[in-house]
Amino acid sequence: MVTVHVHVHVKADQVEQFAAASAENARNSIREAGVSRFDVLQAVDDPTRFVLVEVYRSPEAVLAHKETAHYTLWRDTVAEMMAEPRHSQKYELVFPEATFLV
């Protein structure tokens, strides 16, 4: 399992558009065989701040996701919406018995 947190700061006038484009990307992403979870989170205290929480079944699934049409569409659609370049951090699962209660 590989978890990726993508931190995005969006221009204030682009928040709704970013959220909609990201939700559409997430809807398509969870249909990928290699994707276990894909969440779009918005900060409560600053609605221009988002975190995408992406959980992949393997490192190869991370690469496969970036080759999909829906990822490419999202990337190109939201590029000009960002107040600064997005950044990400990859994590490995430490507690393998962890389960999601959703």
BAKE-601013 format. One record per residue (C-alpha): residue number from 0; residue in one letter; x, y, z. Coordinates in nm, 2 decimals, always signed. Example, Ala and Ser with C-alpha at 12.3 -4.5 7.8 and 13.67 -1.06 7.14 Angstrom:
REM residues 2
+-----+--------+--------+--------+--------+
: num : residu :   east :  north :     up :
+-----+--------+--------+--------+--------+
:   0 :      a :  +1.23 :  -0.45 :  +0.78 :
:   1 :      s :  +1.37 :  -0.11 :  +0.71 :
+-----+--------+--------+--------+--------+
END
This chain:
REM residues 102
+-----+--------+--------+--------+--------+
: num : residu :   east :  north :     up :
+-----+--------+--------+--------+--------+
:   0 :      m :  +0.00 :  +0.00 :  +0.00 :
:   1 :      v :  +0.11 :  +0.35 :  -0.08 :
:   2 :      t :  -0.07 :  +0.66 :  +0.05 :
:   3 :      v :  -0.01 :  +0.99 :  -0.12 :
:   4 :      h :  -0.12 :  +1.32 :  +0.04 :
:   5 :      v :  -0.14 :  +1.60 :  -0.23 :
:   6 :      h :  -0.15 :  +1.95 :  -0.08 :
:   7 :      v :  -0.31 :  +2.21 :  -0.29 :
:   8 :      h :  -0.36 :  +2.59 :  -0.23 :
:   9 :      v :  -0.63 :  +2.72 :  -0.47 :
:  10 :      k :  -0.70 :  +3.08 :  -0.57 :
:  11 :      a :  -1.00 :  +3.21 :  -0.37 :
:  12 :      d :  -1.22 :  +3.26 :  -0.68 :
:  13 :      q :  -1.15 :  +2.91 :  -0.80 :
:  14 :      v :  -1.25 :  +2.70 :  -0.49 :
:  15 :      e :  -1.58 :  +2.57 :  -0.62 :
:  16 :      q :  -1.44 :  +2.49 :  -0.97 :
:  17 :      f :  -1.14 :  +2.31 :  -0.81 :
:  18 :      a :  -1.37 :  +2.11 :  -0.57 :
:  19 :      a :  -1.59 :  +2.00 :  -0.86 :
:  20 :      a :  -1.30 :  +1.90 :  -1.09 :
:  21 :      s :  -1.14 :  +1.71 :  -0.80 :
:  22 :      a :  -1.45 :  +1.53 :  -0.70 :
:  23 :      e :  -1.50 :  +1.41 :  -1.06 :
:  24 :      n :  -1.14 :  +1.29 :  -1.07 :
:  25 :      a :  -1.19 :  +1.11 :  -0.74 :
:  26 :      r :  -1.51 :  +0.94 :  -0.87 :
:  27 :      n :  -1.31 :  +0.81 :  -1.17 :
:  28 :      s :  -1.01 :  +0.72 :  -0.96 :
:  29 :      i :  -1.19 :  +0.49 :  -0.72 :
:  30 :      r :  -1.29 :  +0.28 :  -1.03 :
:  31 :      e :  -0.92 :  +0.20 :  -1.10 :
:  32 :      a :  -0.82 :  -0.15 :  -0.99 :
:  33 :      g :  -0.51 :  -0.02 :  -0.81 :
:  34 :      v :  -0.69 :  +0.25 :  -0.61 :
:  35 :      s :  -0.81 :  +0.15 :  -0.26 :
:  36 :      r :  -0.92 :  +0.50 :  -0.15 :
:  37 :      f :  -0.93 :  +0.85 :  -0.29 :
:  38 :      d :  -1.05 :  +1.14 :  -0.07 :
:  39 :      v :  -1.08 :  +1.51 :  -0.14 :
:  40 :      l :  -1.06 :  +1.71 :  +0.18 :
:  41 :      q :  -1.10 :  +2.09 :  +0.23 :
:  42 :      a :  -0.96 :  +2.27 :  +0.53 :
:  43 :      v :  -1.23 :  +2.40 :  +0.77 :
:  44 :      d :  -1.03 :  +2.71 :  +0.86 :
:  45 :      d :  -0.92 :  +2.80 :  +0.51 :
:  46 :      p :  -1.14 :  +2.68 :  +0.22 :
:  47 :      t :  -0.86 :  +2.75 :  -0.03 :
:  48 :      r :  -0.66 :  +2.46 :  +0.11 :
:  49 :      f :  -0.72 :  +2.11 :  +0.00 :
:  50 :      v :  -0.56 :  +1.77 :  +0.06 :
:  51 :      l :  -0.61 :  +1.48 :  -0.17 :
:  52 :      v :  -0.56 :  +1.15 :  +0.01 :
:  53 :      e :  -0.49 :  +0.88 :  -0.24 :
:  54 :      v :  -0.44 :  +0.51 :  -0.13 :
:  55 :      y :  -0.29 :  +0.28 :  -0.38 :
:  56 :      r :  -0.25 :  -0.10 :  -0.37 :
:  57 :      s :  +0.11 :  -0.08 :  -0.51 :
:  58 :      p :  +0.37 :  +0.16 :  -0.63 :
:  59 :      e :  +0.28 :  +0.05 :  -0.99 :
:  60 :      a :  -0.08 :  +0.16 :  -0.93 :
:  61 :      v :  +0.05 :  +0.51 :  -0.85 :
:  62 :      l :  +0.22 :  +0.53 :  -1.19 :
:  63 :      a :  -0.08 :  +0.38 :  -1.37 :
:  64 :      h :  -0.31 :  +0.64 :  -1.22 :
:  65 :      k :  -0.10 :  +0.92 :  -1.37 :
:  66 :      e :  -0.15 :  +0.76 :  -1.71 :
:  67 :      t :  -0.53 :  +0.77 :  -1.70 :
:  68 :      a :  -0.74 :  +1.01 :  -1.91 :
:  69 :      h :  -0.93 :  +1.14 :  -1.60 :
:  70 :      y :  -0.60 :  +1.23 :  -1.42 :
:  71 :      t :  -0.47 :  +1.41 :  -1.72 :
:  72 :      l :  -0.79 :  +1.60 :  -1.76 :
:  73 :      w :  -0.79 :  +1.70 :  -1.39 :
:  74 :      r :  -0.42 :  +1.80 :  -1.40 :
:  75 :      d :  -0.48 :  +2.02 :  -1.70 :
:  76 :      t :  -0.81 :  +2.16 :  -1.58 :
:  77 :      v :  -0.69 :  +2.27 :  -1.23 :
:  78 :      a :  -0.34 :  +2.39 :  -1.32 :
:  79 :      e :  -0.44 :  +2.76 :  -1.35 :
:  80 :      m :  -0.66 :  +2.74 :  -1.04 :
:  81 :      m :  -0.37 :  +2.69 :  -0.80 :
:  82 :      a :  -0.23 :  +2.98 :  -0.60 :
:  83 :      e :  +0.10 :  +2.80 :  -0.58 :
:  84 :      p :  +0.23 :  +2.46 :  -0.71 :
:  85 :      r :  +0.09 :  +2.16 :  -0.55 :
:  86 :      h :  +0.31 :  +1.93 :  -0.35 :
:  87 :      s :  +0.28 :  +1.57 :  -0.24 :
:  88 :      q :  +0.42 :  +1.33 :  +0.02 :
:  89 :      k :  +0.42 :  +0.95 :  -0.01 :
:  90 :      y :  +0.36 :  +0.73 :  +0.29 :
:  91 :      e :  +0.39 :  +0.36 :  +0.36 :
:  92 :      l :  +0.15 :  +0.17 :  +0.59 :
:  93 :      v :  +0.31 :  +0.11 :  +0.93 :
:  94 :      f :  +0.02 :  -0.06 :  +1.10 :
:  95 :      p :  -0.10 :  -0.32 :  +0.85 :
:  96 :      e :  -0.39 :  -0.43 :  +1.06 :
:  97 :      a :  -0.55 :  -0.09 :  +1.01 :
:  98 :      t :  -0.89 :  -0.10 :  +0.86 :
:  99 :      f :  -1.12 :  +0.18 :  +0.73 :
: 100 :      l :  -1.45 :  +0.21 :  +0.90 :
: 101 :      v :  -1.63 :  +0.38 :  +0.61 :
+-----+--------+--------+--------+--------+
END
